Amino acid sequence: MHKYERIIYWSEADKKFIVEVPELAGCMADGKTAVEALENVETIISEWIETAKELGREIPQPKGKLMYA
């Protein structure tokens, strides 16, 4: 399991749970249930990191809980 923060919410428009990974730009997944969405995002995080490596891009270190003002 990756240690990046995840934000999960229900999307009424999509009728699915959405999980966003704020530390990885554009990294998100969905699912019919919250558990499914969280399982799906693990795959997406791995693919995001793999693609970043292939492109020579920096991979952010997980910071845990982000603090907002």
PyMOL Python script that loads the backbone (N, CA, C, O; Angstrom):
from pymol import cmd

cmd.read_pdbstr("""\
ATOM      1  N   MET A   1       0.844  -1.178   0.000  1.00  0.00           N
ATOM      2  CA  MET A   1       0.000   0.000   0.000  1.00  0.00           C
ATOM      3  C   MET A   1       0.887   1.237   0.000  1.00  0.00           C
ATOM      4  O   MET A   1       1.829   1.337   0.787  1.00  0.00           O
ATOM      5  N   HIS A   2       0.586   2.161  -0.871  1.00  0.00           N
ATOM      6  CA  HIS A   2       1.314   3.416  -0.952  1.00  0.00           C
ATOM      7  C   HIS A   2       0.897   4.326   0.200  1.00  0.00           C
ATOM      8  O   HIS A   2      -0.208   4.197   0.728  1.00  0.00           O
ATOM      9  N   LYS A   3       1.765   5.229   0.584  1.00  0.00           N
ATOM     10  CA  LYS A   3       1.518   6.060   1.763  1.00  0.00           C
ATOM     11  C   LYS A   3       1.098   7.486   1.432  1.00  0.00           C
ATOM     12  O   LYS A   3       1.243   8.385   2.261  1.00  0.00           O
ATOM     13  N   TYR A   4       0.584   7.698   0.234  1.00  0.00           N
ATOM     14  CA  TYR A   4       0.098   9.021  -0.155  1.00  0.00           C
ATOM     15  C   TYR A   4      -1.283   9.266   0.432  1.00  0.00           C
ATOM     16  O   TYR A   4      -2.079   8.343   0.601  1.00  0.00           O
ATOM     17  N   GLU A   5      -1.549  10.532   0.738  1.00  0.00           N
ATOM     18  CA  GLU A   5      -2.872  10.900   1.235  1.00  0.00           C
ATOM     19  C   GLU A   5      -3.910  10.639   0.147  1.00  0.00           C
ATOM     20  O   GLU A   5      -3.639  10.829  -1.039  1.00  0.00           O
ATOM     21  N   ARG A   6      -5.087  10.208   0.554  1.00  0.00           N
ATOM     22  CA  ARG A   6      -6.203   9.991  -0.356  1.00  0.00           C
ATOM     23  C   ARG A   6      -7.404  10.777   0.144  1.00  0.00           C
ATOM     24  O   ARG A   6      -7.661  10.845   1.346  1.00  0.00           O
ATOM     25  N   ILE A   7      -8.129  11.364  -0.779  1.00  0.00           N
ATOM     26  CA  ILE A   7      -9.386  12.034  -0.450  1.00  0.00           C
ATOM     27  C   ILE A   7     -10.477  11.275  -1.174  1.00  0.00           C
ATOM     28  O   ILE A   7     -10.427  11.108  -2.393  1.00  0.00           O
ATOM     29  N   ILE A   8     -11.472  10.813  -0.415  1.00  0.00           N
ATOM     30  CA  ILE A   8     -12.558  10.032  -1.028  1.00  0.00           C
ATOM     31  C   ILE A   8     -13.882  10.766  -0.823  1.00  0.00           C
ATOM     32  O   ILE A   8     -14.148  11.317   0.245  1.00  0.00           O
ATOM     33  N   TYR A   9     -14.695  10.759  -1.862  1.00  0.00           N
ATOM     34  CA  TYR A   9     -15.997  11.404  -1.774  1.00  0.00           C
ATOM     35  C   TYR A   9     -16.960  10.756  -2.767  1.00  0.00           C
ATOM     36  O   TYR A   9     -16.540  10.088  -3.712  1.00  0.00           O
ATOM     37  N   TRP A  10     -18.225  10.959  -2.542  1.00  0.00           N
ATOM     38  CA  TRP A  10     -19.275  10.474  -3.430  1.00  0.00           C
ATOM     39  C   TRP A  10     -19.534  11.510  -4.516  1.00  0.00           C
ATOM     40  O   TRP A  10     -19.693  12.695  -4.223  1.00  0.00           O
ATOM     41  N   SER A  11     -19.575  11.067  -5.766  1.00  0.00           N
ATOM     42  CA  SER A  11     -19.904  11.947  -6.886  1.00  0.00           C
ATOM     43  C   SER A  11     -21.324  11.633  -7.345  1.00  0.00           C
ATOM     44  O   SER A  11     -21.586  10.579  -7.925  1.00  0.00           O
ATOM     45  N   GLU A  12     -22.211  12.544  -7.082  1.00  0.00           N
ATOM     46  CA  GLU A  12     -23.601  12.355  -7.492  1.00  0.00           C
ATOM     47  C   GLU A  12     -23.702  12.298  -9.017  1.00  0.00           C
ATOM     48  O   GLU A  12     -24.499  11.533  -9.559  1.00  0.00           O
ATOM     49  N   ALA A  13     -22.902  13.102  -9.703  1.00  0.00           N
ATOM     50  CA  ALA A  13     -22.929  13.135 -11.166  1.00  0.00           C
ATOM     51  C   ALA A  13     -22.509  11.793 -11.766  1.00  0.00           C
ATOM     52  O   ALA A  13     -23.087  11.335 -12.751  1.00  0.00           O
ATOM     53  N   ASP A  14     -21.491  11.165 -11.155  1.00  0.00           N
ATOM     54  CA  ASP A  14     -20.981   9.887 -11.669  1.00  0.00           C
ATOM     55  C   ASP A  14     -21.639   8.676 -11.024  1.00  0.00           C
ATOM     56  O   ASP A  14     -21.541   7.560 -11.536  1.00  0.00           O
ATOM     57  N   LYS A  15     -22.312   8.902  -9.893  1.00  0.00           N
ATOM     58  CA  LYS A  15     -22.915   7.815  -9.113  1.00  0.00           C
ATOM     59  C   LYS A  15     -21.842   6.804  -8.685  1.00  0.00           C
ATOM     60  O   LYS A  15     -22.066   5.593  -8.698  1.00  0.00           O
ATOM     61  N   LYS A  16     -20.680   7.329  -8.309  1.00  0.00           N
ATOM     62  CA  LYS A  16     -19.558   6.502  -7.872  1.00  0.00           C
ATOM     63  C   LYS A  16     -18.782   7.237  -6.795  1.00  0.00           C
ATOM     64  O   LYS A  16     -18.892   8.453  -6.641  1.00  0.00           O
ATOM     65  N   PHE A  17     -17.992   6.466  -6.049  1.00  0.00           N
ATOM     66  CA  PHE A  17     -17.044   7.058  -5.127  1.00  0.00           C
ATOM     67  C   PHE A  17     -15.794   7.433  -5.919  1.00  0.00           C
ATOM     68  O   PHE A  17     -15.349   6.680  -6.786  1.00  0.00           O
ATOM     69  N   ILE A  18     -15.241   8.587  -5.619  1.00  0.00           N
ATOM     70  CA  ILE A  18     -14.029   9.080  -6.272  1.00  0.00           C
ATOM     71  C   ILE A  18     -12.930   9.175  -5.215  1.00  0.00           C
ATOM     72  O   ILE A  18     -13.175   9.617  -4.093  1.00  0.00           O
ATOM     73  N   VAL A  19     -11.727   8.759  -5.580  1.00  0.00           N
ATOM     74  CA  VAL A  19     -10.566   8.913  -4.705  1.00  0.00           C
ATOM     75  C   VAL A  19      -9.537   9.738  -5.452  1.00  0.00           C
ATOM     76  O   VAL A  19      -9.143   9.393  -6.566  1.00  0.00           O
ATOM     77  N   GLU A  20      -9.101  10.833  -4.833  1.00  0.00           N
ATOM     78  CA  GLU A  20      -8.058  11.676  -5.398  1.00  0.00           C
ATOM     79  C   GLU A  20      -6.800  11.548  -4.546  1.00  0.00           C
ATOM     80  O   GLU A  20      -6.874  11.359  -3.332  1.00  0.00           O
ATOM     81  N   VAL A  21      -5.647  11.652  -5.200  1.00  0.00           N
ATOM     82  CA  VAL A  21      -4.356  11.613  -4.514  1.00  0.00           C
ATOM     83  C   VAL A  21      -3.705  12.974  -4.770  1.00  0.00           C
ATOM     84  O   VAL A  21      -3.033  13.155  -5.785  1.00  0.00           O
ATOM     85  N   PRO A  22      -3.901  13.938  -3.853  1.00  0.00           N
ATOM     86  CA  PRO A  22      -3.467  15.313  -4.097  1.00  0.00           C
ATOM     87  C   PRO A  22      -1.975  15.481  -4.377  1.00  0.00           C
ATOM     88  O   PRO A  22      -1.592  16.397  -5.105  1.00  0.00           O
ATOM     89  N   GLU A  23      -1.131  14.625  -3.820  1.00  0.00           N
ATOM     90  CA  GLU A  23       0.314  14.755  -4.002  1.00  0.00           C
ATOM     91  C   GLU A  23       0.781  14.318  -5.386  1.00  0.00           C
ATOM     92  O   GLU A  23       1.899  14.633  -5.794  1.00  0.00           O
ATOM     93  N   LEU A  24      -0.077  13.589  -6.113  1.00  0.00           N
ATOM     94  CA  LEU A  24       0.262  13.105  -7.449  1.00  0.00           C
ATOM     95  C   LEU A  24      -0.724  13.730  -8.435  1.00  0.00           C
ATOM     96  O   LEU A  24      -1.859  13.271  -8.560  1.00  0.00           O
ATOM     97  N   ALA A  25      -0.296  14.754  -9.118  1.00  0.00           N
ATOM     98  CA  ALA A  25      -1.177  15.528 -10.003  1.00  0.00           C
ATOM     99  C   ALA A  25      -1.973  14.648 -10.961  1.00  0.00           C
ATOM    100  O   ALA A  25      -1.408  13.861 -11.720  1.00  0.00           O
ATOM    101  N   GLY A  26      -3.302  14.797 -10.909  1.00  0.00           N
ATOM    102  CA  GLY A  26      -4.172  14.076 -11.823  1.00  0.00           C
ATOM    103  C   GLY A  26      -4.426  12.635 -11.446  1.00  0.00           C
ATOM    104  O   GLY A  26      -5.103  11.922 -12.186  1.00  0.00           O
ATOM    105  N   CYS A  27      -3.907  12.184 -10.324  1.00  0.00           N
ATOM    106  CA  CYS A  27      -4.047  10.789  -9.916  1.00  0.00           C
ATOM    107  C   CYS A  27      -5.371  10.608  -9.178  1.00  0.00           C
ATOM    108  O   CYS A  27      -5.573  11.162  -8.097  1.00  0.00           O
ATOM    109  N   MET A  28      -6.268   9.827  -9.775  1.00  0.00           N
ATOM    110  CA  MET A  28      -7.563   9.568  -9.163  1.00  0.00           C
ATOM    111  C   MET A  28      -8.153   8.275  -9.710  1.00  0.00           C
ATOM    112  O   MET A  28      -7.758   7.794 -10.772  1.00  0.00           O
ATOM    113  N   ALA A  29      -9.102   7.724  -8.966  1.00  0.00           N
ATOM    114  CA  ALA A  29      -9.784   6.495  -9.381  1.00  0.00           C
ATOM    115  C   ALA A  29     -11.213   6.561  -8.870  1.00  0.00           C
ATOM    116  O   ALA A  29     -11.557   7.416  -8.055  1.00  0.00           O
ATOM    117  N   ASP A  30     -12.042   5.645  -9.363  1.00  0.00           N
ATOM    118  CA  ASP A  30     -13.417   5.584  -8.882  1.00  0.00           C
ATOM    119  C   ASP A  30     -13.820   4.140  -8.619  1.00  0.00           C
ATOM    120  O   ASP A  30     -13.082   3.204  -8.923  1.00  0.00           O
ATOM    121  N   GLY A  31     -14.997   3.986  -8.052  1.00  0.00           N
ATOM    122  CA  GLY A  31     -15.524   2.655  -7.790  1.00  0.00           C
ATOM    123  C   GLY A  31     -16.970   2.731  -7.345  1.00  0.00           C
ATOM    124  O   GLY A  31     -17.442   3.780  -6.906  1.00  0.00           O
ATOM    125  N   LYS A  32     -17.671   1.610  -7.460  1.00  0.00           N
ATOM    126  CA  LYS A  32     -19.077   1.551  -7.050  1.00  0.00           C
ATOM    127  C   LYS A  32     -19.228   1.662  -5.541  1.00  0.00           C
ATOM    128  O   LYS A  32     -20.251   2.130  -5.040  1.00  0.00           O
ATOM    129  N   THR A  33     -18.192   1.223  -4.817  1.00  0.00           N
ATOM    130  CA  THR A  33     -18.172   1.334  -3.366  1.00  0.00           C
ATOM    131  C   THR A  33     -16.901   2.066  -2.955  1.00  0.00           C
ATOM    132  O   THR A  33     -15.967   2.196  -3.745  1.00  0.00           O
ATOM    133  N   ALA A  34     -16.873   2.544  -1.709  1.00  0.00           N
ATOM    134  CA  ALA A  34     -15.676   3.217  -1.213  1.00  0.00           C
ATOM    135  C   ALA A  34     -14.488   2.255  -1.212  1.00  0.00           C
ATOM    136  O   ALA A  34     -13.374   2.645  -1.561  1.00  0.00           O
ATOM    137  N   VAL A  35     -14.720   1.012  -0.825  1.00  0.00           N
ATOM    138  CA  VAL A  35     -13.642   0.015  -0.795  1.00  0.00           C
ATOM    139  C   VAL A  35     -13.105  -0.232  -2.202  1.00  0.00           C
ATOM    140  O   VAL A  35     -11.892  -0.284  -2.403  1.00  0.00           O
ATOM    141  N   GLU A  36     -13.997  -0.385  -3.169  1.00  0.00           N
ATOM    142  CA  GLU A  36     -13.565  -0.607  -4.549  1.00  0.00           C
ATOM    143  C   GLU A  36     -12.742   0.576  -5.063  1.00  0.00           C
ATOM    144  O   GLU A  36     -11.722   0.382  -5.725  1.00  0.00           O
ATOM    145  N   ALA A  37     -13.179   1.786  -4.764  1.00  0.00           N
ATOM    146  CA  ALA A  37     -12.454   2.974  -5.210  1.00  0.00           C
ATOM    147  C   ALA A  37     -11.056   3.008  -4.596  1.00  0.00           C
ATOM    148  O   ALA A  37     -10.087   3.338  -5.279  1.00  0.00           O
ATOM    149  N   LEU A  38     -10.948   2.668  -3.310  1.00  0.00           N
ATOM    150  CA  LEU A  38      -9.644   2.651  -2.646  1.00  0.00           C
ATOM    151  C   LEU A  38      -8.747   1.555  -3.208  1.00  0.00           C
ATOM    152  O   LEU A  38      -7.540   1.756  -3.344  1.00  0.00           O
ATOM    153  N   GLU A  39      -9.316   0.411  -3.533  1.00  0.00           N
ATOM    154  CA  GLU A  39      -8.532  -0.667  -4.160  1.00  0.00           C
ATOM    155  C   GLU A  39      -8.049  -0.223  -5.541  1.00  0.00           C
ATOM    156  O   GLU A  39      -6.893  -0.450  -5.899  1.00  0.00           O
ATOM    157  N   ASN A  40      -8.924   0.403  -6.309  1.00  0.00           N
ATOM    158  CA  ASN A  40      -8.570   0.850  -7.660  1.00  0.00           C
ATOM    159  C   ASN A  40      -7.470   1.900  -7.644  1.00  0.00           C
ATOM    160  O   ASN A  40      -6.608   1.912  -8.523  1.00  0.00           O
ATOM    161  N   VAL A  41      -7.496   2.782  -6.650  1.00  0.00           N
ATOM    162  CA  VAL A  41      -6.502   3.860  -6.633  1.00  0.00           C
ATOM    163  C   VAL A  41      -5.104   3.318  -6.369  1.00  0.00           C
ATOM    164  O   VAL A  41      -4.125   3.944  -6.777  1.00  0.00           O
ATOM    165  N   GLU A  42      -4.979   2.184  -5.705  1.00  0.00           N
ATOM    166  CA  GLU A  42      -3.651   1.591  -5.498  1.00  0.00           C
ATOM    167  C   GLU A  42      -3.004   1.256  -6.843  1.00  0.00           C
ATOM    168  O   GLU A  42      -1.816   1.506  -7.046  1.00  0.00           O
ATOM    169  N   THR A  43      -3.781   0.697  -7.746  1.00  0.00           N
ATOM    170  CA  THR A  43      -3.285   0.383  -9.093  1.00  0.00           C
ATOM    171  C   THR A  43      -2.909   1.654  -9.825  1.00  0.00           C
ATOM    172  O   THR A  43      -1.868   1.715 -10.479  1.00  0.00           O
ATOM    173  N   ILE A  44      -3.750   2.668  -9.719  1.00  0.00           N
ATOM    174  CA  ILE A  44      -3.503   3.925 -10.418  1.00  0.00           C
ATOM    175  C   ILE A  44      -2.256   4.622  -9.879  1.00  0.00           C
ATOM    176  O   ILE A  44      -1.487   5.196 -10.650  1.00  0.00           O
ATOM    177  N   ILE A  45      -2.048   4.578  -8.563  1.00  0.00           N
ATOM    178  CA  ILE A  45      -0.839   5.170  -7.985  1.00  0.00           C
ATOM    179  C   ILE A  45       0.399   4.471  -8.547  1.00  0.00           C
ATOM    180  O   ILE A  45       1.362   5.128  -8.942  1.00  0.00           O
ATOM    181  N   SER A  46       0.370   3.145  -8.582  1.00  0.00           N
ATOM    182  CA  SER A  46       1.509   2.392  -9.124  1.00  0.00           C
ATOM    183  C   SER A  46       1.773   2.770 -10.576  1.00  0.00           C
ATOM    184  O   SER A  46       2.924   2.957 -10.970  1.00  0.00           O
ATOM    185  N   GLU A  47       0.713   2.883 -11.372  1.00  0.00           N
ATOM    186  CA  GLU A  47       0.866   3.254 -12.776  1.00  0.00           C
ATOM    187  C   GLU A  47       1.370   4.686 -12.915  1.00  0.00           C
ATOM    188  O   GLU A  47       2.168   4.977 -13.807  1.00  0.00           O
ATOM    189  N   TRP A  48       0.912   5.583 -12.044  1.00  0.00           N
ATOM    190  CA  TRP A  48       1.358   6.979 -12.073  1.00  0.00           C
ATOM    191  C   TRP A  48       2.865   7.031 -11.828  1.00  0.00           C
ATOM    192  O   TRP A  48       3.597   7.710 -12.549  1.00  0.00           O
ATOM    193  N   ILE A  49       3.320   6.306 -10.805  1.00  0.00           N
ATOM    194  CA  ILE A  49       4.744   6.287 -10.460  1.00  0.00           C
ATOM    195  C   ILE A  49       5.562   5.662 -11.593  1.00  0.00           C
ATOM    196  O   ILE A  49       6.616   6.184 -11.954  1.00  0.00           O
ATOM    197  N   GLU A  50       5.087   4.562 -12.146  1.00  0.00           N
ATOM    198  CA  GLU A  50       5.793   3.898 -13.251  1.00  0.00           C
ATOM    199  C   GLU A  50       5.935   4.829 -14.456  1.00  0.00           C
ATOM    200  O   GLU A  50       7.005   4.910 -15.059  1.00  0.00           O
ATOM    201  N   THR A  51       4.864   5.525 -14.800  1.00  0.00           N
ATOM    202  CA  THR A  51       4.897   6.456 -15.928  1.00  0.00           C
ATOM    203  C   THR A  51       5.850   7.613 -15.653  1.00  0.00           C
ATOM    204  O   THR A  51       6.611   8.013 -16.534  1.00  0.00           O
ATOM    205  N   ALA A  52       5.816   8.150 -14.441  1.00  0.00           N
ATOM    206  CA  ALA A  52       6.716   9.244 -14.079  1.00  0.00           C
ATOM    207  C   ALA A  52       8.173   8.812 -14.209  1.00  0.00           C
ATOM    208  O   ALA A  52       9.003   9.574 -14.705  1.00  0.00           O
ATOM    209  N   LYS A  53       8.490   7.599 -13.770  1.00  0.00           N
ATOM    210  CA  LYS A  53       9.861   7.076 -13.894  1.00  0.00           C
ATOM    211  C   LYS A  53      10.268   6.976 -15.361  1.00  0.00           C
ATOM    212  O   LYS A  53      11.371   7.373 -15.734  1.00  0.00           O
ATOM    213  N   GLU A  54       9.370   6.443 -16.191  1.00  0.00           N
ATOM    214  CA  GLU A  54       9.665   6.286 -17.616  1.00  0.00           C
ATOM    215  C   GLU A  54       9.916   7.632 -18.289  1.00  0.00           C
ATOM    216  O   GLU A  54      10.728   7.731 -19.209  1.00  0.00           O
ATOM    217  N   LEU A  55       9.212   8.671 -17.826  1.00  0.00           N
ATOM    218  CA  LEU A  55       9.341  10.004 -18.409  1.00  0.00           C
ATOM    219  C   LEU A  55      10.448  10.826 -17.747  1.00  0.00           C
ATOM    220  O   LEU A  55      10.719  11.955 -18.154  1.00  0.00           O
ATOM    221  N   GLY A  56      11.080  10.256 -16.731  1.00  0.00           N
ATOM    222  CA  GLY A  56      12.143  10.966 -16.028  1.00  0.00           C
ATOM    223  C   GLY A  56      11.642  12.093 -15.151  1.00  0.00           C
ATOM    224  O   GLY A  56      12.378  13.038 -14.868  1.00  0.00           O
ATOM    225  N   ARG A  57      10.405  12.000 -14.721  1.00  0.00           N
ATOM    226  CA  ARG A  57       9.821  13.048 -13.873  1.00  0.00           C
ATOM    227  C   ARG A  57      10.049  12.742 -12.395  1.00  0.00           C
ATOM    228  O   ARG A  57      10.220  11.589 -11.997  1.00  0.00           O
ATOM    229  N   GLU A  58      10.046  13.786 -11.611  1.00  0.00           N
ATOM    230  CA  GLU A  58      10.220  13.649 -10.168  1.00  0.00           C
ATOM    231  C   GLU A  58       8.998  12.981  -9.552  1.00  0.00           C
ATOM    232  O   GLU A  58       7.862  13.278  -9.920  1.00  0.00           O
ATOM    233  N   ILE A  59       9.243  12.085  -8.621  1.00  0.00           N
ATOM    234  CA  ILE A  59       8.162  11.411  -7.905  1.00  0.00           C
ATOM    235  C   ILE A  59       8.135  11.978  -6.489  1.00  0.00           C
ATOM    236  O   ILE A  59       9.085  11.797  -5.727  1.00  0.00           O
ATOM    237  N   PRO A  60       7.051  12.662  -6.135  1.00  0.00           N
ATOM    238  CA  PRO A  60       6.977  13.252  -4.801  1.00  0.00           C
ATOM    239  C   PRO A  60       7.038  12.193  -3.700  1.00  0.00           C
ATOM    240  O   PRO A  60       6.495  11.098  -3.844  1.00  0.00           O
ATOM    241  N   GLN A  61       7.705  12.537  -2.602  1.00  0.00           N
ATOM    242  CA  GLN A  61       7.723  11.666  -1.438  1.00  0.00           C
ATOM    243  C   GLN A  61       6.389  11.839  -0.704  1.00  0.00           C
ATOM    244  O   GLN A  61       5.895  12.961  -0.595  1.00  0.00           O
ATOM    245  N   PRO A  62       5.801  10.758  -0.202  1.00  0.00           N
ATOM    246  CA  PRO A  62       4.557  10.878   0.556  1.00  0.00           C
ATOM    247  C   PRO A  62       4.766  11.770   1.782  1.00  0.00           C
ATOM    248  O   PRO A  62       5.747  11.610   2.509  1.00  0.00           O
ATOM    249  N   LYS A  63       3.858  12.692   2.004  1.00  0.00           N
ATOM    250  CA  LYS A  63       3.951  13.583   3.151  1.00  0.00           C
ATOM    251  C   LYS A  63       2.923  13.250   4.221  1.00  0.00           C
ATOM    252  O   LYS A  63       2.953  13.824   5.310  1.00  0.00           O
ATOM    253  N   GLY A  64       2.020  12.334   3.922  1.00  0.00           N
ATOM    254  CA  GLY A  64       0.970  12.034   4.893  1.00  0.00           C
ATOM    255  C   GLY A  64      -0.110  13.085   4.831  1.00  0.00           C
ATOM    256  O   GLY A  64      -0.379  13.654   3.774  1.00  0.00           O
ATOM    257  N   LYS A  65      -0.718  13.336   5.949  1.00  0.00           N
ATOM    258  CA  LYS A  65      -1.830  14.282   6.001  1.00  0.00           C
ATOM    259  C   LYS A  65      -1.363  15.681   5.642  1.00  0.00           C
ATOM    260  O   LYS A  65      -0.421  16.204   6.238  1.00  0.00           O
ATOM    261  N   LEU A  66      -2.025  16.282   4.666  1.00  0.00           N
ATOM    262  CA  LEU A  66      -1.723  17.651   4.265  1.00  0.00           C
ATOM    263  C   LEU A  66      -2.495  18.614   5.156  1.00  0.00           C
ATOM    264  O   LEU A  66      -3.628  18.345   5.555  1.00  0.00           O
ATOM    265  N   MET A  67      -1.873  19.715   5.452  1.00  0.00           N
ATOM    266  CA  MET A  67      -2.509  20.717   6.290  1.00  0.00           C
ATOM    267  C   MET A  67      -3.032  21.851   5.405  1.00  0.00           C
ATOM    268  O   MET A  67      -2.308  22.363   4.551  1.00  0.00           O
ATOM    269  N   TYR A  68      -4.257  22.227   5.608  1.00  0.00           N
ATOM    270  CA  TYR A  68      -4.872  23.296   4.832  1.00  0.00           C
ATOM    271  C   TYR A  68      -5.197  24.447   5.745  1.00  0.00           C
ATOM    272  O   TYR A  68      -5.476  24.252   6.928  1.00  0.00           O
ATOM    273  N   ALA A  69      -5.162  25.659   5.197  1.00  0.00           N
ATOM    274  CA  ALA A  69      -5.487  26.859   5.984  1.00  0.00           C
ATOM    275  C   ALA A  69      -6.972  27.039   6.049  1.00  0.00           C
ATOM    276  O   ALA A  69      -7.452  27.990   6.665  1.00  0.00           O
TER     277      ALA A  69
END
""", "prot")
cmd.dss("prot")
cmd.show_as("cartoon", "prot")
cmd.util.cbc("prot")
cmd.orient("prot")
